[in-house]
Structure formats: C-alpha cells, structure tokens
Amino acid sequence: MTLLDKIVSSVGLLSSLVAAVFWLWASLVKVPDNIDTFVHKLQRIGGSQRNCCGFAMFRSSLPLTHFGEA
C-alpha cells in the first residue's frame, strides 16, 4: 500500500464519518408545534442533508483518483 493509497483512504474515512455525523444530527431534530419554529427546523434538516450528500459524493469519488493506474 503506497502513501497515496493511505492518504486517499484516510480522507475517505474522514469524509464518511463527517457525513454520518451530519445525518445523525439531522435525524435527532425534535419537531415543535409552532409553525415558525417548525419551518426553521425543516430548513436546518435540509442543510444538514445537503452537507451529508456532499461528503458522501466526495467519498464515492475518491476511488476515481486511481482510475487508469496499473
């Protein structure tokens, strides 16, 4: 395993962990009865989900760095 492989794997691991933390944070939202607070909570969940998807997409693209190498 080369140094580049270790770096790519470490970055992938970190990215996956960050995505998992964001998904956990988004799923632990308590929904209030007040409509204004409810909308704010939904917007926060949407932002967290956007961040999760970004980190997951980044993680899934890491193997492409070795595409075409022998």
C-alpha positions, 0 to 999 in steps of 0.5 A: 500500500503506497502513501497515496493509497493511505492518504486517499483512504484516510480522507475517505474515512474522514469524509464518511464519518463527517457525513454520518455525523451530519445525518445523525444530527439531522435525524435527532431534530425534535419537531415543535408545534409552532409553525415558525419554529417548525419551518426553521427546523425543516430548513436546518434538516435540509442543510444538514442533508445537503452537507451529508450528500456532499461528503458522501459524493466526495467519498464515492469519488475518491476511488476515481483518483486511481482510475487508469493506474496499473 
